[in-house]
Amino acid sequence: SSSMDRSLRAGAAVLRRTCARASTSAWTSAWTPTASTPAAAVANAGAGRAGANPNPIFSPVGWGFAASRARGLHGSAPGFMDERFTPVLETPEMDAEYEKLAEEIRRSPKKRQRFLLLEALRGTRLKPLIAASHELLKEEDAYKPRALKTRVIDVNRTCKVTKGGGLMNFTALVVVGNGDGVVGFATGKGKDVAMAVEKAYSRASRSLVYVERFENSTIFHEQQAKHCKTKIKLMPARAGSGLRCNQIVESICEMAGISDISAKVIGSHHPHNTVRACFEALERIKSPADVAAARGATVYRI
């Protein structure tokens, strides 16, 4: 039974390594000793060829983590290591699944063995374990705090009807900012809303603009902008007036740190057009220092 267990572990190690390489060349290619190959390894290889085991996967050779450690592969002592049979250090669940699959292949007929080997190469048996590890990574990333404030403006759902069923996809429009003059927007697509919002946040964080403000509360002057069929008009307001505008412009102003403003949207109220028109108007706002620098004068003369 001990030799059978060693053979099973050896088969699982070879199967694990082969699936990781996603190629069957490691099972069929011949090994050629080099000048640096120890004499003991060459002798062991010759003895293995003399035995002529018809199934090299389940031959009772001591491949695997324990056998390689005994030969000094994972310790401080130098040893011979064939990279085709280097064990892949996976989780205990994956090791158990590989051993189970190796045992099933050993007991199956040849046609069934070919099917199971293809299944192992494609990773069908490990998909639930890999999906579980990916979910854990997503949960860890979800708890990372964001450096910028985020406001979701619009989420659009699309459905592509195919032969196998409907394919759902989501598009999110997100506005980010630090509440102190820095603001940006972007869109993101994903198979769920969370993925779309995360992609949009990542893109918006790389396309930020700075908005000039008067006394950190309102804009310096009136400004108009147009995008497609949407026209927007931004007007400054006295302190304490608040945000007198629609919800989309209000969200953008909150992310930019503007607390007093009056705005009017004329024409199409589509969220994407409204956001782009609002950003065009905010980017055109100039402070007295900007105008003085453009004219080559001082702010006092302006």
Contacts in CASP RR format, 6 or more apart in sequence:
PFRMAT RR
TARGET T0000
AUTHOR 0000-0000-0000
METHOD contacts of the structure
MODEL  1
SSSMDRSLRAGAAVLRRTCARASTSAWTSAWTPTASTPAAAVANAGAGRA
GANPNPIFSPVGWGFAASRARGLHGSAPGFMDERFTPVLETPEMDAEYEK
LAEEIRRSPKKRQRFLLLEALRGTRLKPLIAASHELLKEEDAYKPRALKT
RVIDVNRTCKVTKGGGLMNFTALVVVGNGDGVVGFATGKGKDVAMAVEKA
YSRASRSLVYVERFENSTIFHEQQAKHCKTKIKLMPARAGSGLRCNQIVE
SICEMAGISDISAKVIGSHHPHNTVRACFEALERIKSPADVAAARGATVY
RI
3 60 0 8 1.000
6 60 0 8 1.000
6 62 0 8 1.000
6 67 0 8 1.000
7 58 0 8 1.000
7 59 0 8 1.000
7 60 0 8 1.000
8 58 0 8 1.000
8 99 0 8 1.000
8 102 0 8 1.000
8 103 0 8 1.000
8 106 0 8 1.000
9 64 0 8 1.000
9 66 0 8 1.000
9 99 0 8 1.000
10 58 0 8 1.000
10 59 0 8 1.000
10 60 0 8 1.000
10 61 0 8 1.000
10 62 0 8 1.000
10 63 0 8 1.000
10 64 0 8 1.000
10 67 0 8 1.000
11 57 0 8 1.000
11 58 0 8 1.000
11 63 0 8 1.000
11 102 0 8 1.000
12 95 0 8 1.000
12 98 0 8 1.000
12 99 0 8 1.000
12 101 0 8 1.000
12 102 0 8 1.000
13 63 0 8 1.000
13 64 0 8 1.000
13 65 0 8 1.000
13 85 0 8 1.000
13 87 0 8 1.000
13 98 0 8 1.000
14 27 0 8 1.000
14 56 0 8 1.000
14 57 0 8 1.000
14 63 0 8 1.000
14 85 0 8 1.000
15 57 0 8 1.000
15 98 0 8 1.000
15 101 0 8 1.000
15 102 0 8 1.000
15 105 0 8 1.000
15 120 0 8 1.000
16 87 0 8 1.000
16 88 0 8 1.000
16 90 0 8 1.000
16 94 0 8 1.000
16 95 0 8 1.000
16 98 0 8 1.000
17 26 0 8 1.000
17 84 0 8 1.000
17 85 0 8 1.000
17 86 0 8 1.000
17 87 0 8 1.000
17 88 0 8 1.000
18 24 0 8 1.000
18 26 0 8 1.000
18 27 0 8 1.000
18 120 0 8 1.000
18 121 0 8 1.000
19 98 0 8 1.000
19 120 0 8 1.000
19 121 0 8 1.000
19 123 0 8 1.000
19 126 0 8 1.000
20 88 0 8 1.000
22 121 0 8 1.000
24 117 0 8 1.000
24 121 0 8 1.000
26 84 0 8 1.000
27 56 0 8 1.000
27 57 0 8 1.000
29 84 0 8 1.000
31 45 0 8 1.000
31 82 0 8 1.000
31 84 0 8 1.000
33 41 0 8 1.000
33 42 0 8 1.000
33 45 0 8 1.000
37 80 0 8 1.000
38 79 0 8 1.000
38 80 0 8 1.000
40 80 0 8 1.000
41 80 0 8 1.000
48 59 0 8 1.000
48 61 0 8 1.000
53 59 0 8 1.000
57 102 0 8 1.000
57 105 0 8 1.000
58 102 0 8 1.000
58 106 0 8 1.000
61 67 0 8 1.000
63 85 0 8 1.000
63 87 0 8 1.000
64 85 0 8 1.000
64 87 0 8 1.000
65 74 0 8 1.000
65 87 0 8 1.000
65 89 0 8 1.000
68 74 0 8 1.000
68 81 0 8 1.000
68 86 0 8 1.000
68 87 0 8 1.000
69 75 0 8 1.000
71 79 0 8 1.000
71 80 0 8 1.000
72 78 0 8 1.000
72 79 0 8 1.000
73 79 0 8 1.000
73 80 0 8 1.000
73 81 0 8 1.000
90 98 0 8 1.000
91 129 0 8 1.000
91 133 0 8 1.000
93 129 0 8 1.000
94 126 0 8 1.000
94 129 0 8 1.000
97 125 0 8 1.000
97 126 0 8 1.000
97 129 0 8 1.000
101 116 0 8 1.000
101 120 0 8 1.000
101 125 0 8 1.000
104 116 0 8 1.000
105 113 0 8 1.000
105 116 0 8 1.000
105 117 0 8 1.000
105 120 0 8 1.000
108 116 0 8 1.000
119 125 0 8 1.000
142 194 0 8 1.000
146 201 0 8 1.000
147 178 0 8 1.000
147 205 0 8 1.000
148 176 0 8 1.000
148 177 0 8 1.000
148 178 0 8 1.000
148 182 0 8 1.000
148 201 0 8 1.000
148 204 0 8 1.000
148 205 0 8 1.000
149 176 0 8 1.000
149 177 0 8 1.000
149 178 0 8 1.000
149 179 0 8 1.000
149 255 0 8 1.000
150 174 0 8 1.000
150 175 0 8 1.000
150 176 0 8 1.000
150 177 0 8 1.000
150 197 0 8 1.000
150 201 0 8 1.000
151 174 0 8 1.000
151 175 0 8 1.000
151 176 0 8 1.000
151 251 0 8 1.000
151 254 0 8 1.000
151 255 0 8 1.000
152 172 0 8 1.000
152 173 0 8 1.000
152 174 0 8 1.000
152 197 0 8 1.000
153 173 0 8 1.000
153 174 0 8 1.000
153 175 0 8 1.000
153 185 0 8 1.000
153 248 0 8 1.000
153 251 0 8 1.000
153 271 0 8 1.000
153 275 0 8 1.000
154 172 0 8 1.000
154 173 0 8 1.000
154 271 0 8 1.000
154 272 0 8 1.000
155 170 0 8 1.000
155 171 0 8 1.000
155 172 0 8 1.000
155 173 0 8 1.000
155 193 0 8 1.000
155 196 0 8 1.000
155 197 0 8 1.000
156 170 0 8 1.000
156 171 0 8 1.000
156 172 0 8 1.000
157 168 0 8 1.000
157 169 0 8 1.000
157 170 0 8 1.000
157 171 0 8 1.000
158 168 0 8 1.000
158 169 0 8 1.000
158 170 0 8 1.000
158 171 0 8 1.000
159 166 0 8 1.000
159 167 0 8 1.000
159 168 0 8 1.000
159 169 0 8 1.000
160 166 0 8 1.000
160 167 0 8 1.000
160 169 0 8 1.000
161 167 0 8 1.000
168 191 0 8 1.000
169 189 0 8 1.000
169 190 0 8 1.000
169 191 0 8 1.000
170 189 0 8 1.000
170 190 0 8 1.000
170 191 0 8 1.000
170 192 0 8 1.000
170 193 0 8 1.000
170 195 0 8 1.000
170 196 0 8 1.000
171 187 0 8 1.000
171 188 0 8 1.000
171 189 0 8 1.000
171 190 0 8 1.000
171 196 0 8 1.000
172 187 0 8 1.000
172 188 0 8 1.000
172 189 0 8 1.000
172 193 0 8 1.000
172 196 0 8 1.000
172 197 0 8 1.000
172 199 0 8 1.000
172 200 0 8 1.000
173 185 0 8 1.000
173 186 0 8 1.000
173 187 0 8 1.000
173 188 0 8 1.000
173 200 0 8 1.000
173 271 0 8 1.000
173 272 0 8 1.000
173 275 0 8 1.000
174 185 0 8 1.000
174 186 0 8 1.000
174 187 0 8 1.000
174 188 0 8 1.000
174 197 0 8 1.000
174 200 0 8 1.000
174 201 0 8 1.000
174 204 0 8 1.000
175 183 0 8 1.000
175 184 0 8 1.000
175 185 0 8 1.000
175 204 0 8 1.000
175 251 0 8 1.000
175 252 0 8 1.000
175 255 0 8 1.000
175 275 0 8 1.000
176 183 0 8 1.000
176 184 0 8 1.000
176 185 0 8 1.000
176 201 0 8 1.000
176 204 0 8 1.000
176 205 0 8 1.000
176 208 0 8 1.000
176 255 0 8 1.000
177 183 0 8 1.000
177 184 0 8 1.000
177 208 0 8 1.000
177 255 0 8 1.000
177 256 0 8 1.000
178 255 0 8 1.000
179 254 0 8 1.000
179 255 0 8 1.000
179 256 0 8 1.000
179 257 0 8 1.000
180 216 0 8 1.000
180 257 0 8 1.000
181 210 0 8 1.000
181 211 0 8 1.000
181 213 0 8 1.000
181 256 0 8 1.000
181 257 0 8 1.000
181 258 0 8 1.000
182 208 0 8 1.000
182 209 0 8 1.000
182 210 0 8 1.000
182 211 0 8 1.000
182 256 0 8 1.000
183 208 0 8 1.000
183 209 0 8 1.000
183 211 0 8 1.000
183 252 0 8 1.000
183 255 0 8 1.000
183 256 0 8 1.000
183 257 0 8 1.000
183 279 0 8 1.000
183 282 0 8 1.000
184 204 0 8 1.000
184 207 0 8 1.000
184 208 0 8 1.000
184 209 0 8 1.000
184 255 0 8 1.000
184 279 0 8 1.000
185 204 0 8 1.000
185 207 0 8 1.000
185 252 0 8 1.000
185 275 0 8 1.000
185 279 0 8 1.000
186 200 0 8 1.000
186 201 0 8 1.000
186 203 0 8 1.000
186 204 0 8 1.000
186 207 0 8 1.000
187 200 0 8 1.000
187 203 0 8 1.000
187 272 0 8 1.000
188 196 0 8 1.000
188 197 0 8 1.000
188 199 0 8 1.000
188 200 0 8 1.000
188 203 0 8 1.000
189 196 0 8 1.000
189 199 0 8 1.000
190 196 0 8 1.000
190 199 0 8 1.000
209 279 0 8 1.000
209 282 0 8 1.000
209 283 0 8 1.000
211 219 0 8 1.000
211 256 0 8 1.000
211 257 0 8 1.000
211 258 0 8 1.000
211 282 0 8 1.000
211 283 0 8 1.000
211 285 0 8 1.000
212 219 0 8 1.000
212 220 0 8 1.000
212 285 0 8 1.000
212 286 0 8 1.000
212 287 0 8 1.000
212 290 0 8 1.000
213 219 0 8 1.000
213 220 0 8 1.000
213 256 0 8 1.000
213 257 0 8 1.000
213 258 0 8 1.000
214 220 0 8 1.000
214 236 0 8 1.000
214 287 0 8 1.000
215 239 0 8 1.000
216 257 0 8 1.000
217 239 0 8 1.000
217 240 0 8 1.000
217 258 0 8 1.000
217 259 0 8 1.000
217 260 0 8 1.000
218 236 0 8 1.000
218 237 0 8 1.000
218 238 0 8 1.000
218 239 0 8 1.000
218 258 0 8 1.000
218 259 0 8 1.000
218 260 0 8 1.000
218 261 0 8 1.000
219 234 0 8 1.000
219 236 0 8 1.000
219 258 0 8 1.000
219 261 0 8 1.000
219 282 0 8 1.000
219 285 0 8 1.000
220 236 0 8 1.000
220 285 0 8 1.000
220 286 0 8 1.000
220 287 0 8 1.000
220 288 0 8 1.000
221 236 0 8 1.000
221 285 0 8 1.000
221 286 0 8 1.000
222 233 0 8 1.000
222 234 0 8 1.000
222 235 0 8 1.000
222 236 0 8 1.000
223 233 0 8 1.000
223 234 0 8 1.000
223 281 0 8 1.000
223 282 0 8 1.000
223 284 0 8 1.000
223 285 0 8 1.000
224 231 0 8 1.000
224 232 0 8 1.000
224 233 0 8 1.000
224 234 0 8 1.000
224 281 0 8 1.000
225 231 0 8 1.000
225 232 0 8 1.000
225 277 0 8 1.000
225 278 0 8 1.000
225 280 0 8 1.000
225 281 0 8 1.000
225 284 0 8 1.000
226 232 0 8 1.000
226 277 0 8 1.000
226 280 0 8 1.000
227 273 0 8 1.000
227 276 0 8 1.000
227 277 0 8 1.000
227 280 0 8 1.000
228 268 0 8 1.000
228 270 0 8 1.000
228 273 0 8 1.000
229 267 0 8 1.000
229 268 0 8 1.000
229 273 0 8 1.000
230 265 0 8 1.000
230 266 0 8 1.000
230 267 0 8 1.000
230 268 0 8 1.000
230 269 0 8 1.000
230 270 0 8 1.000
230 273 0 8 1.000
230 274 0 8 1.000
230 276 0 8 1.000
230 277 0 8 1.000
231 265 0 8 1.000
231 266 0 8 1.000
231 267 0 8 1.000
231 277 0 8 1.000
232 249 0 8 1.000
232 263 0 8 1.000
232 264 0 8 1.000
232 265 0 8 1.000
232 266 0 8 1.000
232 274 0 8 1.000
232 277 0 8 1.000
232 278 0 8 1.000
232 281 0 8 1.000
233 263 0 8 1.000
233 264 0 8 1.000
233 266 0 8 1.000
233 281 0 8 1.000
234 249 0 8 1.000
234 261 0 8 1.000
234 262 0 8 1.000
234 263 0 8 1.000
234 278 0 8 1.000
234 281 0 8 1.000
234 282 0 8 1.000
234 285 0 8 1.000
235 261 0 8 1.000
235 262 0 8 1.000
235 263 0 8 1.000
235 264 0 8 1.000
236 260 0 8 1.000
236 261 0 8 1.000
236 262 0 8 1.000
237 244 0 8 1.000
237 260 0 8 1.000
237 261 0 8 1.000
237 262 0 8 1.000
238 260 0 8 1.000
239 260 0 8 1.000
240 259 0 8 1.000
240 260 0 8 1.000
241 260 0 8 1.000
241 261 0 8 1.000
241 262 0 8 1.000
242 259 0 8 1.000
242 260 0 8 1.000
242 261 0 8 1.000
243 249 0 8 1.000
243 250 0 8 1.000
243 253 0 8 1.000
243 254 0 8 1.000
243 258 0 8 1.000
243 259 0 8 1.000
243 260 0 8 1.000
243 261 0 8 1.000
244 261 0 8 1.000
244 262 0 8 1.000
244 263 0 8 1.000
245 253 0 8 1.000
245 261 0 8 1.000
245 262 0 8 1.000
245 263 0 8 1.000
245 264 0 8 1.000
245 265 0 8 1.000
246 263 0 8 1.000
246 265 0 8 1.000
246 269 0 8 1.000
246 274 0 8 1.000
248 271 0 8 1.000
248 274 0 8 1.000
248 275 0 8 1.000
248 278 0 8 1.000
249 261 0 8 1.000
249 263 0 8 1.000
249 265 0 8 1.000
249 274 0 8 1.000
249 278 0 8 1.000
252 275 0 8 1.000
252 278 0 8 1.000
252 279 0 8 1.000
252 282 0 8 1.000
253 259 0 8 1.000
253 261 0 8 1.000
256 282 0 8 1.000
263 278 0 8 1.000
265 274 0 8 1.000
265 277 0 8 1.000
268 274 0 8 1.000
286 294 0 8 1.000
288 299 0 8 1.000
288 302 0 8 1.000
289 299 0 8 1.000
291 302 0 8 1.000
292 298 0 8 1.000
292 299 0 8 1.000
292 301 0 8 1.000
292 302 0 8 1.000
295 302 0 8 1.000
END
